[in-house]
Amino acid sequence: MVLEEIETSLIMWFSYALIPCLLVDGVAALPAPQNLSVQSTNMKHVLTWSPVVVPEEIIHYSVEYQGEYESLYMSHIWIPSSWCSPTQGPECDITDDITATVPYSLRVRATLDSLTSAWSTLKHPFNRNSTVLTPPGMEITKDGFHLIIKLEDLGPQFEFFVAYWKREPGAKEHVKMVRRGGIPVHLETMEPGAAHCVKVRTFVKAIRRHSAFSQTECVKVQGETLPLALALFSFVGFMLTLVVVPLSIWKTGRLLQHSCCPVVMLPDTLKITNSPQKLISCRREEVEACVAAGLSSEEFLKAWI
């Protein structure tokens, strides 16, 4: 068993040692990368392959793509990837290169100094409409009696359909479209003591596909103490307003009246205790009787006035 392992190790060592000496048409070459595949989830596309191993050496890779337009109208030219020409890792994010919903051919080759491998091409062209769409992450919070949801930001191509309802028999389900994630969105005002539930799914207009709905999450506002207290305070405040405001207006009017038009008290000598008509209609006999009583003319005049 030990001898077999030693033999295998020696064979691998000689193979790696002979790699730089391999000749293709008189030019030294590297093995081409193998097992090309594309992992695509929520419109994020990553090309992966098996690495080329050379002991104590760093292998670089170049990635190129060819879309339908390049194949039909540009003489089958290949375009270097935006982020992976070259790259050291055995993977490449090709999301920015895949800009249309058409088949794309992809290929990779390895380089080591002046050594270059042959191109390895993806067995089946990749189309972004095959991407796997998953429900977005969501965060549900309560702001008082307001139901707030915050969705995972999956990029500008995604829209979200949020379904929400009050958990009770025969409750109507409402649907709200949210055009972008990453920001809080108000759904509705919750009823005290009732549970409100939410679920969401994504929609990608570019490929006209949607994900499955997320798991349903429910929240509940406990009790009605707060609304009753608010109603009581509101009623008391309203009654106080009805009493205090008119009283304040009356008091202010009284203060203005006393400030602008003060009441002046007349002295007793200027006050008329009897009706003036009664004094004027005084008959001559009464006047003579008053004179006979010994009133002086001045006293009579004062009495008449």
Residue pairs with C-beta under 8 A, 6 or more apart in sequence:
13 55
16 53
16 54
16 55
19 30
19 31
19 54
20 28
20 54
20 112
20 115
21 28
22 28
22 29
22 30
23 29
24 118
28 114
28 115
29 115
29 116
29 117
29 118
30 52
30 54
30 59
30 110
30 111
30 112
30 115
30 116
30 117
31 52
31 110
31 117
32 52
32 108
32 109
32 110
32 117
32 118
32 119
32 120
33 49
33 50
33 51
33 52
33 61
33 90
33 108
33 109
33 110
33 117
33 120
34 49
34 50
34 120
35 48
35 49
35 50
36 47
36 48
36 49
36 106
36 107
36 108
36 120
36 121
36 122
36 123
37 47
37 48
37 49
37 122
38 45
38 46
38 47
38 48
38 94
38 106
38 122
38 126
39 45
39 46
39 48
40 46
40 126
40 128
40 130
40 131
40 132
41 131
41 132
41 134
42 131
42 132
42 133
42 134
42 154
42 155
42 158
42 202
43 95
43 128
43 131
43 154
43 155
43 157
43 158
43 204
43 206
44 93
44 95
44 131
45 93
45 94
45 95
45 98
45 126
45 128
45 131
46 91
46 92
46 93
46 94
46 95
47 63
47 84
47 91
47 92
47 94
47 106
47 108
47 122
48 90
48 91
48 92
49 61
49 90
49 91
49 108
49 120
50 90
51 59
51 90
52 59
52 110
52 117
53 59
54 112
57 112
58 88
58 112
59 88
59 110
59 111
59 112
60 86
60 87
60 88
60 110
60 111
60 112
61 84
61 86
61 87
61 88
61 89
61 90
61 92
61 108
61 109
61 110
61 111
62 80
62 84
62 85
62 86
62 87
62 108
62 109
62 111
63 80
63 81
63 84
63 85
63 87
63 92
63 94
63 106
63 107
63 108
64 78
64 79
64 80
64 81
64 85
64 106
64 107
64 119
65 78
65 79
65 81
65 94
65 97
65 98
65 104
65 105
65 106
65 107
66 76
66 77
66 78
66 79
66 104
66 105
66 106
67 99
67 100
67 102
67 103
67 104
68 100
68 102
68 103
68 104
69 100
69 102
70 76
70 77
70 78
70 79
71 105
78 107
79 97
81 92
81 94
81 97
82 96
82 97
83 92
83 93
83 94
83 96
84 92
84 93
84 94
86 111
92 108
94 106
97 104
98 104
98 126
98 128
101 127
101 128
101 129
101 206
101 207
102 127
103 125
103 126
103 127
104 125
104 126
104 127
105 121
105 122
105 125
106 121
106 122
106 125
106 126
107 119
107 120
107 121
107 122
108 119
108 120
109 116
109 117
109 118
109 119
109 120
110 116
110 117
111 117
128 206
128 207
129 207
129 209
131 204
131 207
133 202
133 204
133 209
133 210
133 211
133 212
134 202
134 211
134 212
135 200
135 201
135 202
135 211
135 212
135 213
135 214
135 215
136 151
136 152
136 154
136 158
136 160
136 181
136 200
136 202
136 211
136 214
137 151
137 152
138 149
138 150
138 151
138 152
138 198
138 200
138 214
138 217
139 149
139 150
139 151
140 147
140 148
140 149
140 198
140 217
140 219
141 148
141 149
141 150
141 184
142 148
142 190
142 219
142 221
145 189
145 190
145 191
145 192
145 221
146 186
146 188
146 189
146 190
147 164
147 186
147 187
147 188
147 189
147 190
147 196
147 198
147 219
148 184
148 185
148 186
148 187
149 162
149 178
149 184
149 185
149 187
149 198
149 200
150 181
150 182
150 183
150 184
150 185
151 160
151 162
151 178
151 181
151 182
151 185
151 200
152 181
152 182
153 180
153 181
153 182
154 181
154 202
156 180
157 204
157 205
157 206
158 180
158 181
158 202
158 203
158 204
159 177
159 178
159 179
159 202
159 203
159 204
159 205
160 177
160 178
160 179
160 181
160 200
160 201
160 202
160 203
161 175
161 176
161 177
161 178
161 200
161 201
161 202
161 203
161 210
162 175
162 176
162 177
162 178
162 185
162 187
162 198
162 199
162 200
163 173
163 174
163 175
163 198
163 199
163 200
163 213
164 173
164 174
164 176
164 187
164 188
164 196
164 197
164 198
164 199
165 171
165 172
165 173
165 174
165 196
165 197
166 191
166 194
166 195
166 196
166 197
167 194
167 195
167 196
167 197
167 218
168 194
174 188
176 185
176 187
178 185
187 198
188 196
190 196
190 219
190 221
191 221
192 221
192 222
192 223
192 224
192 226
192 227
193 220
193 221
193 222
193 223
193 224
194 220
194 221
195 218
195 219
195 220
196 218
196 219
196 220
197 216
197 217
197 218
198 216
198 217
198 218
199 213
199 214
199 215
199 216
199 217
200 213
200 214
201 210
201 211
201 212
201 213
201 214
202 210
202 211
203 209
203 210
203 211
204 210
279 304
282 304
287 300
290 300
290 303
291 300
295 303
